[in-house]
Amino acid sequence: MDHDGISAHASVHAASTSLEELEAEKARLKARLEETREALVCRVCLDRPVAAVFMPCAHLSTCHSCSASLTLCPLCRTPIHYAAAVIID
């Protein structure tokens, strides 16, 4: 009987550890999702999603509307030769 009691206790402990690990992983994933969402917002207007990649630096940092008014990349200050449209679904 002691063996069954120890086995059940170990199983409960393992399940709670797994639950704690899952909760920690959930928190890490939520933080990463928020970082990703922030990275996909226009760095100029901070409102619309990014939709233009600048050449030649290849930074993806602004929406289509804001990219039309820029001559320098807002991240690296490289002159923009052209902005290519990007669609992120």
PDB file with SEQRES, HELIX, SHEET and CRYST1 records, atoms N, CA, C and O in Angstrom:
SEQRES   1 A   89  MET ASP HIS ASP GLY ILE SER ALA HIS ALA SER VAL HIS          
SEQRES   2 A   89  ALA ALA SER THR SER LEU GLU GLU LEU GLU ALA GLU LYS          
SEQRES   3 A   89  ALA ARG LEU LYS ALA ARG LEU GLU GLU THR ARG GLU ALA          
SEQRES   4 A   89  LEU VAL CYS ARG VAL CYS LEU ASP ARG PRO VAL ALA ALA          
SEQRES   5 A   89  VAL PHE MET PRO CYS ALA HIS LEU SER THR CYS HIS SER          
SEQRES   6 A   89  CYS SER ALA SER LEU THR LEU CYS PRO LEU CYS ARG THR          
SEQRES   7 A   89  PRO ILE HIS TYR ALA ALA ALA VAL ILE ILE ASP                  
HELIX    1 AA1 ASP A    2  ALA A   39  1                                  38    
HELIX    2 AA2 HIS A   64  SER A   67  1                                   4    
SHEET    1 AA1 2 ALA A  52  MET A  55  0                                        
SHEET    2 AA1 2 TYR A  82  ALA A  85 -1                                        
CRYST1    1.000    1.000    1.000  90.00  90.00  90.00 P 1           1          
ATOM      1  N   MET A   1       0.809  -1.194   0.000  1.00  0.00           N  
ATOM      2  CA  MET A   1       0.000   0.000   0.000  1.00  0.00           C  
ATOM      3  C   MET A   1       0.855   1.263   0.000  1.00  0.00           C  
ATOM      4  O   MET A   1       0.507   2.257  -0.638  1.00  0.00           O  
ATOM      5  N   ASP A   2       1.962   1.220   0.710  1.00  0.00           N  
ATOM      6  CA  ASP A   2       2.827   2.394   0.728  1.00  0.00           C  
ATOM      7  C   ASP A   2       3.313   2.734  -0.671  1.00  0.00           C  
ATOM      8  O   ASP A   2       3.437   3.904  -1.033  1.00  0.00           O  
ATOM      9  N   HIS A   3       3.586   1.699  -1.449  1.00  0.00           N  
ATOM     10  CA  HIS A   3       4.056   1.927  -2.802  1.00  0.00           C  
ATOM     11  C   HIS A   3       3.015   2.690  -3.615  1.00  0.00           C  
ATOM     12  O   HIS A   3       3.352   3.620  -4.348  1.00  0.00           O  
ATOM     13  N   ASP A   4       1.741   2.290  -3.483  1.00  0.00           N  
ATOM     14  CA  ASP A   4       0.674   2.982  -4.210  1.00  0.00           C  
ATOM     15  C   ASP A   4       0.531   4.419  -3.727  1.00  0.00           C  
ATOM     16  O   ASP A   4       0.322   5.320  -4.539  1.00  0.00           O  
ATOM     17  N   GLY A   5       0.638   4.647  -2.439  1.00  0.00           N  
ATOM     18  CA  GLY A   5       0.546   5.997  -1.892  1.00  0.00           C  
ATOM     19  C   GLY A   5       1.671   6.881  -2.389  1.00  0.00           C  
ATOM     20  O   GLY A   5       1.445   8.046  -2.716  1.00  0.00           O  
ATOM     21  N   ILE A   6       2.872   6.350  -2.452  1.00  0.00           N  
ATOM     22  CA  ILE A   6       4.028   7.112  -2.941  1.00  0.00           C  
ATOM     23  C   ILE A   6       3.855   7.385  -4.428  1.00  0.00           C  
ATOM     24  O   ILE A   6       4.127   8.490  -4.898  1.00  0.00           O  
ATOM     25  N   SER A   7       3.409   6.392  -5.156  1.00  0.00           N  
ATOM     26  CA  SER A   7       3.216   6.543  -6.587  1.00  0.00           C  
ATOM     27  C   SER A   7       2.170   7.614  -6.882  1.00  0.00           C  
ATOM     28  O   SER A   7       2.365   8.441  -7.772  1.00  0.00           O  
ATOM     29  N   ALA A   8       1.076   7.606  -6.150  1.00  0.00           N  
ATOM     30  CA  ALA A   8       0.023   8.603  -6.346  1.00  0.00           C  
ATOM     31  C   ALA A   8       0.537   9.990  -5.994  1.00  0.00           C  
ATOM     32  O   ALA A   8       0.244  10.956  -6.699  1.00  0.00           O  
ATOM     33  N   HIS A   9       1.306  10.101  -4.904  1.00  0.00           N  
ATOM     34  CA  HIS A   9       1.865  11.397  -4.499  1.00  0.00           C  
ATOM     35  C   HIS A   9       2.830  11.912  -5.562  1.00  0.00           C  
ATOM     36  O   HIS A   9       2.796  13.093  -5.910  1.00  0.00           O  
ATOM     37  N   ALA A  10       3.686  11.041  -6.077  1.00  0.00           N  
ATOM     38  CA  ALA A  10       4.637  11.434  -7.114  1.00  0.00           C  
ATOM     39  C   ALA A  10       3.898  11.870  -8.375  1.00  0.00           C  
ATOM     40  O   ALA A  10       4.306  12.824  -9.038  1.00  0.00           O  
ATOM     41  N   SER A  11       2.821  11.178  -8.703  1.00  0.00           N  
ATOM     42  CA  SER A  11       2.047  11.517  -9.888  1.00  0.00           C  
ATOM     43  C   SER A  11       1.390  12.887  -9.738  1.00  0.00           C  
ATOM     44  O   SER A  11       1.383  13.669 -10.689  1.00  0.00           O  
ATOM     45  N   VAL A  12       0.842  13.190  -8.574  1.00  0.00           N  
ATOM     46  CA  VAL A  12       0.232  14.494  -8.314  1.00  0.00           C  
ATOM     47  C   VAL A  12       1.291  15.578  -8.381  1.00  0.00           C  
ATOM     48  O   VAL A  12       1.053  16.640  -8.956  1.00  0.00           O  
ATOM     49  N   HIS A  13       2.462  15.324  -7.800  1.00  0.00           N  
ATOM     50  CA  HIS A  13       3.558  16.303  -7.821  1.00  0.00           C  
ATOM     51  C   HIS A  13       4.008  16.568  -9.259  1.00  0.00           C  
ATOM     52  O   HIS A  13       4.234  17.716  -9.642  1.00  0.00           O  
ATOM     53  N   ALA A  14       4.136  15.501 -10.050  1.00  0.00           N  
ATOM     54  CA  ALA A  14       4.543  15.649 -11.448  1.00  0.00           C  
ATOM     55  C   ALA A  14       3.500  16.445 -12.227  1.00  0.00           C  
ATOM     56  O   ALA A  14       3.854  17.277 -13.063  1.00  0.00           O  
ATOM     57  N   ALA A  15       2.225  16.197 -11.962  1.00  0.00           N  
ATOM     58  CA  ALA A  15       1.167  16.927 -12.658  1.00  0.00           C  
ATOM     59  C   ALA A  15       1.199  18.401 -12.290  1.00  0.00           C  
ATOM     60  O   ALA A  15       1.013  19.251 -13.161  1.00  0.00           O  
ATOM     61  N   SER A  16       1.432  18.728 -11.013  1.00  0.00           N  
ATOM     62  CA  SER A  16       1.476  20.135 -10.616  1.00  0.00           C  
ATOM     63  C   SER A  16       2.705  20.824 -11.189  1.00  0.00           C  
ATOM     64  O   SER A  16       2.642  21.992 -11.572  1.00  0.00           O  
ATOM     65  N   THR A  17       3.820  20.107 -11.251  1.00  0.00           N  
ATOM     66  CA  THR A  17       5.012  20.683 -11.865  1.00  0.00           C  
ATOM     67  C   THR A  17       4.750  20.948 -13.337  1.00  0.00           C  
ATOM     68  O   THR A  17       5.123  22.002 -13.852  1.00  0.00           O  
ATOM     69  N   SER A  18       4.123  20.017 -14.010  1.00  0.00           N  
ATOM     70  CA  SER A  18       3.805  20.202 -15.414  1.00  0.00           C  
ATOM     71  C   SER A  18       2.857  21.377 -15.609  1.00  0.00           C  
ATOM     72  O   SER A  18       3.006  22.137 -16.567  1.00  0.00           O  
ATOM     73  N   LEU A  19       1.888  21.538 -14.717  1.00  0.00           N  
ATOM     74  CA  LEU A  19       0.967  22.662 -14.803  1.00  0.00           C  
ATOM     75  C   LEU A  19       1.715  23.980 -14.609  1.00  0.00           C  
ATOM     76  O   LEU A  19       1.451  24.950 -15.319  1.00  0.00           O  
ATOM     77  N   GLU A  20       2.634  24.022 -13.668  1.00  0.00           N  
ATOM     78  CA  GLU A  20       3.440  25.223 -13.449  1.00  0.00           C  
ATOM     79  C   GLU A  20       4.293  25.537 -14.670  1.00  0.00           C  
ATOM     80  O   GLU A  20       4.418  26.695 -15.068  1.00  0.00           O  
ATOM     81  N   GLU A  21       4.879  24.501 -15.261  1.00  0.00           N  
ATOM     82  CA  GLU A  21       5.690  24.689 -16.466  1.00  0.00           C  
ATOM     83  C   GLU A  21       4.827  25.194 -17.619  1.00  0.00           C  
ATOM     84  O   GLU A  21       5.255  26.062 -18.381  1.00  0.00           O  
ATOM     85  N   LEU A  22       3.632  24.663 -17.749  1.00  0.00           N  
ATOM     86  CA  LEU A  22       2.727  25.114 -18.804  1.00  0.00           C  
ATOM     87  C   LEU A  22       2.305  26.567 -18.602  1.00  0.00           C  
ATOM     88  O   LEU A  22       2.233  27.335 -19.562  1.00  0.00           O  
ATOM     89  N   GLU A  23       2.030  26.940 -17.364  1.00  0.00           N  
ATOM     90  CA  GLU A  23       1.661  28.329 -17.076  1.00  0.00           C  
ATOM     91  C   GLU A  23       2.820  29.276 -17.385  1.00  0.00           C  
ATOM     92  O   GLU A  23       2.606  30.367 -17.915  1.00  0.00           O  
ATOM     93  N   ALA A  24       4.049  28.863 -17.056  1.00  0.00           N  
ATOM     94  CA  ALA A  24       5.224  29.683 -17.353  1.00  0.00           C  
ATOM     95  C   ALA A  24       5.417  29.816 -18.863  1.00  0.00           C  
ATOM     96  O   ALA A  24       5.725  30.898 -19.363  1.00  0.00           O  
ATOM     97  N   GLU A  25       5.236  28.721 -19.578  1.00  0.00           N  
ATOM     98  CA  GLU A  25       5.355  28.752 -21.034  1.00  0.00           C  
ATOM     99  C   GLU A  25       4.269  29.622 -21.642  1.00  0.00           C  
ATOM    100  O   GLU A  25       4.531  30.355 -22.596  1.00  0.00           O  
ATOM    101  N   LYS A  26       3.065  29.557 -21.113  1.00  0.00           N  
ATOM    102  CA  LYS A  26       1.959  30.398 -21.581  1.00  0.00           C  
ATOM    103  C   LYS A  26       2.302  31.873 -21.401  1.00  0.00           C  
ATOM    104  O   LYS A  26       2.047  32.679 -22.297  1.00  0.00           O  
ATOM    105  N   ALA A  27       2.870  32.232 -20.274  1.00  0.00           N  
ATOM    106  CA  ALA A  27       3.250  33.625 -20.014  1.00  0.00           C  
ATOM    107  C   ALA A  27       4.342  34.069 -20.981  1.00  0.00           C  
ATOM    108  O   ALA A  27       4.300  35.189 -21.492  1.00  0.00           O  
ATOM    109  N   ARG A  28       5.329  33.192 -21.238  1.00  0.00           N  
ATOM    110  CA  ARG A  28       6.396  33.533 -22.191  1.00  0.00           C  
ATOM    111  C   ARG A  28       5.820  33.732 -23.590  1.00  0.00           C  
ATOM    112  O   ARG A  28       6.207  34.666 -24.293  1.00  0.00           O  
ATOM    113  N   LEU A  29       4.899  32.861 -23.996  1.00  0.00           N  
ATOM    114  CA  LEU A  29       4.297  32.976 -25.324  1.00  0.00           C  
ATOM    115  C   LEU A  29       3.440  34.231 -25.459  1.00  0.00           C  
ATOM    116  O   LEU A  29       3.439  34.867 -26.513  1.00  0.00           O  
ATOM    117  N   LYS A  30       2.716  34.591 -24.410  1.00  0.00           N  
ATOM    118  CA  LYS A  30       1.921  35.819 -24.443  1.00  0.00           C  
ATOM    119  C   LYS A  30       2.825  37.039 -24.610  1.00  0.00           C  
ATOM    120  O   LYS A  30       2.514  37.947 -25.381  1.00  0.00           O  
ATOM    121  N   ALA A  31       3.943  37.058 -23.886  1.00  0.00           N  
ATOM    122  CA  ALA A  31       4.883  38.170 -23.998  1.00  0.00           C  
ATOM    123  C   ALA A  31       5.474  38.241 -25.406  1.00  0.00           C  
ATOM    124  O   ALA A  31       5.616  39.325 -25.971  1.00  0.00           O  
ATOM    125  N   ARG A  32       5.812  37.091 -25.960  1.00  0.00           N  
ATOM    126  CA  ARG A  32       6.367  37.065 -27.319  1.00  0.00           C  
ATOM    127  C   ARG A  32       5.339  37.510 -28.356  1.00  0.00           C  
ATOM    128  O   ARG A  32       5.685  38.202 -29.314  1.00  0.00           O  
ATOM    129  N   LEU A  33       4.085  37.120 -28.172  1.00  0.00           N  
ATOM    130  CA  LEU A  33       3.023  37.544 -29.074  1.00  0.00           C  
ATOM    131  C   LEU A  33       2.864  39.061 -29.035  1.00  0.00           C  
ATOM    132  O   LEU A  33       2.712  39.694 -30.080  1.00  0.00           O  
ATOM    133  N   GLU A  34       2.898  39.635 -27.865  1.00  0.00           N  
ATOM    134  CA  GLU A  34       2.778  41.088 -27.735  1.00  0.00           C  
ATOM    135  C   GLU A  34       3.958  41.795 -28.407  1.00  0.00           C  
ATOM    136  O   GLU A  34       3.771  42.814 -29.071  1.00  0.00           O  
ATOM    137  N   GLU A  35       5.165  41.263 -28.239  1.00  0.00           N  
ATOM    138  CA  GLU A  35       6.344  41.836 -28.899  1.00  0.00           C  
ATOM    139  C   GLU A  35       6.197  41.779 -30.415  1.00  0.00           C  
ATOM    140  O   GLU A  35       6.550  42.726 -31.117  1.00  0.00           O  
ATOM    141  N   THR A  36       5.677  40.672 -30.908  1.00  0.00           N  
ATOM    142  CA  THR A  36       5.484  40.502 -32.348  1.00  0.00           C  
ATOM    143  C   THR A  36       4.441  41.477 -32.866  1.00  0.00           C  
ATOM    144  O   THR A  36       4.626  42.085 -33.921  1.00  0.00           O  
ATOM    145  N   ARG A  37       3.353  41.628 -32.135  1.00  0.00           N  
ATOM    146  CA  ARG A  37       2.319  42.593 -32.546  1.00  0.00           C  
ATOM    147  C   ARG A  37       2.884  44.008 -32.600  1.00  0.00           C  
ATOM    148  O   ARG A  37       2.591  44.758 -33.531  1.00  0.00           O  
ATOM    149  N   GLU A  38       3.687  44.375 -31.613  1.00  0.00           N  
ATOM    150  CA  GLU A  38       4.285  45.708 -31.596  1.00  0.00           C  
ATOM    151  C   GLU A  38       5.246  45.899 -32.757  1.00  0.00           C  
ATOM    152  O   GLU A  38       5.332  46.991 -33.318  1.00  0.00           O  
ATOM    153  N   ALA A  39       5.969  44.850 -33.120  1.00  0.00           N  
ATOM    154  CA  ALA A  39       6.917  44.935 -34.224  1.00  0.00           C  
ATOM    155  C   ALA A  39       6.222  45.105 -35.566  1.00  0.00           C  
ATOM    156  O   ALA A  39       6.836  45.581 -36.521  1.00  0.00           O  
ATOM    157  N   LEU A  40       4.963  44.728 -35.654  1.00  0.00           N  
ATOM    158  CA  LEU A  40       4.227  44.811 -36.908  1.00  0.00           C  
ATOM    159  C   LEU A  40       3.370  46.067 -37.027  1.00  0.00           C  
ATOM    160  O   LEU A  40       2.511  46.156 -37.905  1.00  0.00           O  
ATOM    161  N   VAL A  41       3.602  47.032 -36.149  1.00  0.00           N  
ATOM    162  CA  VAL A  41       2.887  48.310 -36.201  1.00  0.00           C  
ATOM    163  C   VAL A  41       3.829  49.367 -36.776  1.00  0.00           C  
ATOM    164  O   VAL A  41       5.018  49.387 -36.458  1.00  0.00           O  
ATOM    165  N   CYS A  42       3.298  50.228 -37.609  1.00  0.00           N  
ATOM    166  CA  CYS A  42       4.073  51.300 -38.235  1.00  0.00           C  
ATOM    167  C   CYS A  42       4.836  52.099 -37.186  1.00  0.00           C  
ATOM    168  O   CYS A  42       4.267  52.528 -36.183  1.00  0.00           O  
ATOM    169  N   ARG A  43       6.120  52.292 -37.425  1.00  0.00           N  
ATOM    170  CA  ARG A  43       6.971  53.021 -36.484  1.00  0.00           C  
ATOM    171  C   ARG A  43       6.805  54.537 -36.592  1.00  0.00           C  
ATOM    172  O   ARG A  43       7.334  55.282 -35.768  1.00  0.00           O  
ATOM    173  N   VAL A  44       6.079  54.985 -37.596  1.00  0.00           N  
ATOM    174  CA  VAL A  44       5.866  56.428 -37.768  1.00  0.00           C  
ATOM    175  C   VAL A  44       4.535  56.846 -37.148  1.00  0.00           C  
ATOM    176  O   VAL A  44       4.509  57.698 -36.260  1.00  0.00           O  
ATOM    177  N   CYS A  45       3.439  56.260 -37.605  1.00  0.00           N  
ATOM    178  CA  CYS A  45       2.115  56.663 -37.095  1.00  0.00           C  
ATOM    179  C   CYS A  45       1.691  55.869 -35.859  1.00  0.00           C  
ATOM    180  O   CYS A  45       0.794  56.287 -35.126  1.00  0.00           O  
ATOM    181  N   LEU A  46       2.337  54.725 -35.632  1.00  0.00           N  
ATOM    182  CA  LEU A  46       2.016  53.850 -34.491  1.00  0.00           C  
ATOM    183  C   LEU A  46       0.553  53.401 -34.481  1.00  0.00           C  
ATOM    184  O   LEU A  46      -0.025  53.136 -33.426  1.00  0.00           O  
ATOM    185  N   ASP A  47      -0.027  53.323 -35.674  1.00  0.00           N  
ATOM    186  CA  ASP A  47      -1.448  52.982 -35.770  1.00  0.00           C  
ATOM    187  C   ASP A  47      -1.699  51.815 -36.719  1.00  0.00           C  
ATOM    188  O   ASP A  47      -2.298  50.812 -36.331  1.00  0.00           O  
ATOM    189  N   ARG A  48      -1.248  51.945 -37.946  1.00  0.00           N  
ATOM    190  CA  ARG A  48      -1.537  50.942 -38.981  1.00  0.00           C  
ATOM    191  C   ARG A  48      -0.446  49.863 -39.029  1.00  0.00           C  
ATOM    192  O   ARG A  48       0.664  50.075 -38.539  1.00  0.00           O  
ATOM    193  N   PRO A  49      -0.768  48.712 -39.619  1.00  0.00           N  
ATOM    194  CA  PRO A  49       0.238  47.645 -39.733  1.00  0.00           C  
ATOM    195  C   PRO A  49       1.315  47.991 -40.763  1.00  0.00           C  
ATOM    196  O   PRO A  49       1.062  48.729 -41.715  1.00  0.00           O  
ATOM    197  N   VAL A  50       2.509  47.452 -40.563  1.00  0.00           N  
ATOM    198  CA  VAL A  50       3.589  47.664 -41.525  1.00  0.00           C  
ATOM    199  C   VAL A  50       3.176  47.054 -42.856  1.00  0.00           C  
ATOM    200  O   VAL A  50       2.523  46.011 -42.896  1.00  0.00           O  
ATOM    201  N   ALA A  51       3.566  47.722 -43.958  1.00  0.00           N  
ATOM    202  CA  ALA A  51       3.148  47.244 -45.278  1.00  0.00           C  
ATOM    203  C   ALA A  51       4.115  47.632 -46.381  1.00  0.00           C  
ATOM    204  O   ALA A  51       3.796  47.471 -47.559  1.00  0.00           O  
ATOM    205  N   ALA A  52       5.296  48.143 -46.027  1.00  0.00           N  
ATOM    206  CA  ALA A  52       6.257  48.552 -47.049  1.00  0.00           C  
ATOM    207  C   ALA A  52       7.669  48.219 -46.584  1.00  0.00           C  
ATOM    208  O   ALA A  52       8.063  48.536 -45.462  1.00  0.00           O  
ATOM    209  N   VAL A  53       8.417  47.576 -47.465  1.00  0.00           N  
ATOM    210  CA  VAL A  53       9.823  47.287 -47.171  1.00  0.00           C  
ATOM    211  C   VAL A  53      10.666  48.241 -48.016  1.00  0.00           C  
ATOM    212  O   VAL A  53      10.452  48.375 -49.221  1.00  0.00           O  
ATOM    213  N   PHE A  54      11.617  48.895 -47.373  1.00  0.00           N  
ATOM    214  CA  PHE A  54      12.455  49.887 -48.049  1.00  0.00           C  
ATOM    215  C   PHE A  54      13.659  49.225 -48.690  1.00  0.00           C  
ATOM    216  O   PHE A  54      14.255  48.307 -48.128  1.00  0.00           O  
ATOM    217  N   MET A  55      14.001  49.697 -49.859  1.00  0.00           N  
ATOM    218  CA  MET A  55      15.187  49.212 -50.551  1.00  0.00           C  
ATOM    219  C   MET A  55      16.166  50.364 -50.682  1.00  0.00           C  
ATOM    220  O   MET A  55      15.740  51.467 -51.024  1.00  0.00           O  
ATOM    221  N   PRO A  56      17.427  50.174 -50.435  1.00  0.00           N  
ATOM    222  CA  PRO A  56      18.130  48.900 -50.351  1.00  0.00           C  
ATOM    223  C   PRO A  56      18.305  48.331 -48.936  1.00  0.00           C  
ATOM    224  O   PRO A  56      18.853  47.237 -48.801  1.00  0.00           O  
ATOM    225  N   CYS A  57      17.871  49.012 -47.895  1.00  0.00           N  
ATOM    226  CA  CYS A  57      18.147  48.537 -46.524  1.00  0.00           C  
ATOM    227  C   CYS A  57      17.280  47.345 -46.114  1.00  0.00           C  
ATOM    228  O   CYS A  57      17.662  46.587 -45.222  1.00  0.00           O  
ATOM    229  N   ALA A  58      16.121  47.168 -46.751  1.00  0.00           N  
ATOM    230  CA  ALA A  58      15.198  46.051 -46.514  1.00  0.00           C  
ATOM    231  C   ALA A  58      14.509  46.108 -45.153  1.00  0.00           C  
ATOM    232  O   ALA A  58      14.063  45.077 -44.650  1.00  0.00           O  
ATOM    233  N   HIS A  59      14.413  47.285 -44.552  1.00  0.00           N  
ATOM    234  CA  HIS A  59      13.674  47.411 -43.294  1.00  0.00           C  
ATOM    235  C   HIS A  59      12.173  47.436 -43.580  1.00  0.00           C  
ATOM    236  O   HIS A  59      11.710  48.094 -44.513  1.00  0.00           O  
ATOM    237  N   LEU A  60      11.445  46.721 -42.774  1.00  0.00           N  
ATOM    238  CA  LEU A  60       9.987  46.677 -42.826  1.00  0.00           C  
ATOM    239  C   LEU A  60       9.509  47.395 -41.576  1.00  0.00           C  
ATOM    240  O   LEU A  60       9.433  46.796 -40.503  1.00  0.00           O  
ATOM    241  N   SER A  61       9.184  48.681 -41.710  1.00  0.00           N  
ATOM    242  CA  SER A  61       8.907  49.451 -40.497  1.00  0.00           C  
ATOM    243  C   SER A  61       7.755  50.434 -40.579  1.00  0.00           C  
ATOM    244  O   SER A  61       7.396  51.038 -39.568  1.00  0.00           O  
ATOM    245  N   THR A  62       7.166  50.613 -41.752  1.00  0.00           N  
ATOM    246  CA  THR A  62       6.081  51.597 -41.860  1.00  0.00           C  
ATOM    247  C   THR A  62       4.896  51.050 -42.646  1.00  0.00           C  
ATOM    248  O   THR A  62       4.995  50.061 -43.371  1.00  0.00           O  
ATOM    249  N   CYS A  63       3.783  51.730 -42.471  1.00  0.00           N  
ATOM    250  CA  CYS A  63       2.591  51.410 -43.266  1.00  0.00           C  
ATOM    251  C   CYS A  63       2.758  52.031 -44.657  1.00  0.00           C  
ATOM    252  O   CYS A  63       3.690  52.796 -44.905  1.00  0.00           O  
ATOM    253  N   HIS A  64       1.853  51.692 -45.536  1.00  0.00           N  
ATOM    254  CA  HIS A  64       1.920  52.217 -46.905  1.00  0.00           C  
ATOM    255  C   HIS A  64       1.807  53.741 -46.924  1.00  0.00           C  
ATOM    256  O   HIS A  64       2.553  54.409 -47.639  1.00  0.00           O  
ATOM    257  N   SER A  65       0.888  54.286 -46.151  1.00  0.00           N  
ATOM    258  CA  SER A  65       0.679  55.738 -46.143  1.00  0.00           C  
ATOM    259  C   SER A  65       1.922  56.500 -45.691  1.00  0.00           C  
ATOM    260  O   SER A  65       2.328  57.472 -46.328  1.00  0.00           O  
ATOM    261  N   CYS A  66       2.515  56.058 -44.603  1.00  0.00           N  
ATOM    262  CA  CYS A  66       3.703  56.746 -44.084  1.00  0.00           C  
ATOM    263  C   CYS A  66       4.912  56.560 -44.995  1.00  0.00           C  
ATOM    264  O   CYS A  66       5.734  57.467 -45.128  1.00  0.00           O  
ATOM    265  N   SER A  67       5.026  55.389 -45.622  1.00  0.00           N  
ATOM    266  CA  SER A  67       6.191  55.139 -46.484  1.00  0.00           C  
ATOM    267  C   SER A  67       6.219  56.094 -47.669  1.00  0.00           C  
ATOM    268  O   SER A  67       7.290  56.442 -48.165  1.00  0.00           O  
ATOM    269  N   ALA A  68       5.042  56.518 -48.124  1.00  0.00           N  
ATOM    270  CA  ALA A  68       4.955  57.402 -49.291  1.00  0.00           C  
ATOM    271  C   ALA A  68       5.566  58.776 -49.035  1.00  0.00           C  
ATOM    272  O   ALA A  68       5.971  59.463 -49.973  1.00  0.00           O  
ATOM    273  N   SER A  69       5.632  59.177 -47.772  1.00  0.00           N  
ATOM    274  CA  SER A  69       6.138  60.521 -47.471  1.00  0.00           C  
ATOM    275  C   SER A  69       7.597  60.534 -47.010  1.00  0.00           C  
ATOM    276  O   SER A  69       8.123  61.598 -46.684  1.00  0.00           O  
ATOM    277  N   LEU A  70       8.248  59.394 -46.975  1.00  0.00           N  
ATOM    278  CA  LEU A  70       9.613  59.328 -46.460  1.00  0.00           C  
ATOM    279  C   LEU A  70      10.656  59.251 -47.566  1.00  0.00           C  
ATOM    280  O   LEU A  70      10.418  58.665 -48.622  1.00  0.00           O  
ATOM    281  N   THR A  71      11.804  59.845 -47.311  1.00  0.00           N  
ATOM    282  CA  THR A  71      12.940  59.728 -48.228  1.00  0.00           C  
ATOM    283  C   THR A  71      14.090  58.971 -47.577  1.00  0.00           C  
ATOM    284  O   THR A  71      14.990  58.487 -48.263  1.00  0.00           O  
ATOM    285  N   LEU A  72      14.058  58.870 -46.233  1.00  0.00           N  
ATOM    286  CA  LEU A  72      15.060  58.120 -45.483  1.00  0.00           C  
ATOM    287  C   LEU A  72      14.365  57.065 -44.630  1.00  0.00           C  
ATOM    288  O   LEU A  72      13.273  57.294 -44.110  1.00  0.00           O  
ATOM    289  N   CYS A  73      15.000  55.922 -44.495  1.00  0.00           N  
ATOM    290  CA  CYS A  73      14.458  54.878 -43.633  1.00  0.00           C  
ATOM    291  C   CYS A  73      14.441  55.385 -42.195  1.00  0.00           C  
ATOM    292  O   CYS A  73      15.456  55.895 -41.720  1.00  0.00           O  
ATOM    293  N   PRO A  74      13.326  55.261 -41.493  1.00  0.00           N  
ATOM    294  CA  PRO A  74      13.257  55.760 -40.117  1.00  0.00           C  
ATOM    295  C   PRO A  74      14.101  54.944 -39.136  1.00  0.00           C  
ATOM    296  O   PRO A  74      14.352  55.400 -38.020  1.00  0.00           O  
ATOM    297  N   LEU A  75      14.539  53.755 -39.528  1.00  0.00           N  
ATOM    298  CA  LEU A  75      15.359  52.944 -38.630  1.00  0.00           C  
ATOM    299  C   LEU A  75      16.853  53.185 -38.802  1.00  0.00           C  
ATOM    300  O   LEU A  75      17.577  53.326 -37.816  1.00  0.00           O  
ATOM    301  N   CYS A  76      17.318  53.233 -40.052  1.00  0.00           N  
ATOM    302  CA  CYS A  76      18.765  53.335 -40.275  1.00  0.00           C  
ATOM    303  C   CYS A  76      19.195  54.604 -41.014  1.00  0.00           C  
ATOM    304  O   CYS A  76      20.388  54.844 -41.197  1.00  0.00           O  
ATOM    305  N   ARG A  77      18.236  55.401 -41.430  1.00  0.00           N  
ATOM    306  CA  ARG A  77      18.482  56.666 -42.141  1.00  0.00           C  
ATOM    307  C   ARG A  77      19.126  56.501 -43.517  1.00  0.00           C  
ATOM    308  O   ARG A  77      19.682  57.453 -44.065  1.00  0.00           O  
ATOM    309  N   THR A  78      19.050  55.300 -44.070  1.00  0.00           N  
ATOM    310  CA  THR A  78      19.529  55.056 -45.431  1.00  0.00           C  
ATOM    311  C   THR A  78      18.541  55.678 -46.412  1.00  0.00           C  
ATOM    312  O   THR A  78      17.330  55.570 -46.218  1.00  0.00           O  
ATOM    313  N   PRO A  79      19.046  56.334 -47.473  1.00  0.00           N  
ATOM    314  CA  PRO A  79      18.115  56.858 -48.487  1.00  0.00           C  
ATOM    315  C   PRO A  79      17.276  55.728 -49.086  1.00  0.00           C  
ATOM    316  O   PRO A  79      17.794  54.655 -49.396  1.00  0.00           O  
ATOM    317  N   ILE A  80      15.992  55.981 -49.244  1.00  0.00           N  
ATOM    318  CA  ILE A  80      15.071  54.992 -49.796  1.00  0.00           C  
ATOM    319  C   ILE A  80      15.061  55.126 -51.314  1.00  0.00           C  
ATOM    320  O   ILE A  80      14.705  56.180 -51.842  1.00  0.00           O  
ATOM    321  N   HIS A  81      15.449  54.065 -52.015  1.00  0.00           N  
ATOM    322  CA  HIS A  81      15.392  54.065 -53.480  1.00  0.00           C  
ATOM    323  C   HIS A  81      13.971  53.779 -53.928  1.00  0.00           C  
ATOM    324  O   HIS A  81      13.468  54.398 -54.865  1.00  0.00           O  
ATOM    325  N   TYR A  82      13.326  52.833 -53.251  1.00  0.00           N  
ATOM    326  CA  TYR A  82      11.906  52.555 -53.485  1.00  0.00           C  
ATOM    327  C   TYR A  82      11.366  51.738 -52.311  1.00  0.00           C  
ATOM    328  O   TYR A  82      12.122  51.126 -51.557  1.00  0.00           O  
ATOM    329  N   ALA A  83      10.051  51.745 -52.178  1.00  0.00           N  
ATOM    330  CA  ALA A  83       9.385  50.965 -51.134  1.00  0.00           C  
ATOM    331  C   ALA A  83       8.507  49.922 -51.818  1.00  0.00           C  
ATOM    332  O   ALA A  83       7.638  50.260 -52.621  1.00  0.00           O  
ATOM    333  N   ALA A  84       8.737  48.679 -51.499  1.00  0.00           N  
ATOM    334  CA  ALA A  84       7.957  47.583 -52.072  1.00  0.00           C  
ATOM    335  C   ALA A  84       6.817  47.234 -51.110  1.00  0.00           C  
ATOM    336  O   ALA A  84       7.011  47.154 -49.897  1.00  0.00           O  
ATOM    337  N   ALA A  85       5.642  47.032 -51.670  1.00  0.00           N  
ATOM    338  CA  ALA A  85       4.485  46.664 -50.860  1.00  0.00           C  
ATOM    339  C   ALA A  85       4.661  45.251 -50.300  1.00  0.00           C  
ATOM    340  O   ALA A  85       5.164  44.351 -50.973  1.00  0.00           O  
ATOM    341  N   VAL A  86       4.232  45.087 -49.052  1.00  0.00           N  
ATOM    342  CA  VAL A  86       4.297  43.788 -48.384  1.00  0.00           C  
ATOM    343  C   VAL A  86       2.922  43.509 -47.798  1.00  0.00           C  
ATOM    344  O   VAL A  86       2.305  44.391 -47.201  1.00  0.00           O  
ATOM    345  N   ILE A  87       2.440  42.275 -47.968  1.00  0.00           N  
ATOM    346  CA  ILE A  87       1.157  41.883 -47.404  1.00  0.00           C  
ATOM    347  C   ILE A  87       1.417  40.817 -46.361  1.00  0.00           C  
ATOM    348  O   ILE A  87       1.963  39.757 -46.669  1.00  0.00           O  
ATOM    349  N   ILE A  88       1.028  41.093 -45.133  1.00  0.00           N  
ATOM    350  CA  ILE A  88       1.187  40.141 -44.042  1.00  0.00           C  
ATOM    351  C   ILE A  88      -0.211  39.714 -43.602  1.00  0.00           C  
ATOM    352  O   ILE A  88      -0.988  40.521 -43.092  1.00  0.00           O  
ATOM    353  N   ASP A  89      -0.513  38.455 -43.804  1.00  0.00           N  
ATOM    354  CA  ASP A  89      -1.837  37.941 -43.405  1.00  0.00           C  
ATOM    355  C   ASP A  89      -1.747  37.256 -42.090  1.00  0.00           C  
ATOM    356  O   ASP A  89      -2.752  36.757 -41.583  1.00  0.00           O  
TER     357      ASP A  89                                                      
END                                                                             
